[in-house]
């Protein structure tokens, strides 16, 4: 039985800009088959919307925690409506 597909809005706080966070996010999302996007925010945080099975999204977050020099101090999480025809994971500028 497969898990349902969900979409999460995540705001990562910590040492998350200028440390390869967006590059690592895209690489991990592509590897795990997740869709969505990631972008830097003006206040130094990083915004991500990610869509997939909840367990796979958690795996992505776990992998990001393990990447150095990325340091995630906290994550704000919000449920979002699923986007039906989204393809891939991308950077936003």
N, C-alpha and C positions, 0 to 999 in steps of 0.2 A: 504494500500500500504506500503510495507516494504522499508526501506532505503537500499541503496547500501552498500556493504561491502568495507571497505577501510583499509589500513594499514598505520600506522604512526610510524615514528622513533621519539622518544621523549628523550631529554636529560634534566633531572631535576637537577637544581642547588639550593643549600641552605644546610640546615641541613638534608641530605638525606641518609647518611651512618651511620650505627651503631644505628639506631633508629627504626628498624623494617620495613623499607621501602619495602624491597623485599618481606618479609612475608605478609605485608598488600596488596601489589600489587597482589600477587598470589591469596590471599583470595578474594579480590574484583573482579579480573578477572574471577576466577572460579564461583563466585556468579552471575556475569553478563553474563557469557557465551562467554567471549573474549578469543582469542588465542594470543600467542606470547611468549616473554621472557623478563626478567629483569636481569640486571647485574650491579655490582659496577664497576666504572672506577677508574684507578689509581689516577686521579686528585681530587677525592672526589665527583664527580658527579655520577649520576645513569643513565644508558642507558636503554631504554625500546623500544621494538618493539611490538606494539599491533594492533590487527586486529579485526574488527567488524563493527557494524553500527556507524556512526559518533556520534550520540546522546548518544550511550551507552559508547563510549570512553570518551566523555565529562563528563558523569556521574562518570566514574572511576576517572578521574582527580579531580573532585569536591570532591569525597569521600576521596581521598588522602590528599587534602588540609585540610580536617577536622580532620585528625588523628594527635594526639599529641604523642610524641614530634617531629614528622616530621614537617619541615618548608621548604616549597618550595618558593624560591625567584623568580625563573624564569624557563621557559621551552622553549627549542629550539625545533621546530617541523618541520618535513620534511615528505612529502608524499613518500610512498614506493610502489613497486608492490605487489599486493595481492598474498599470498602463498595459493595455491589451497588445499593442503591436510594436512595442519597443524592441529594438534590435541592438545588441551589444552594450558595451560600457564605454563611456567617453569622458574626455576632459572638457571642462567648461572654462572659458577665459574671461 
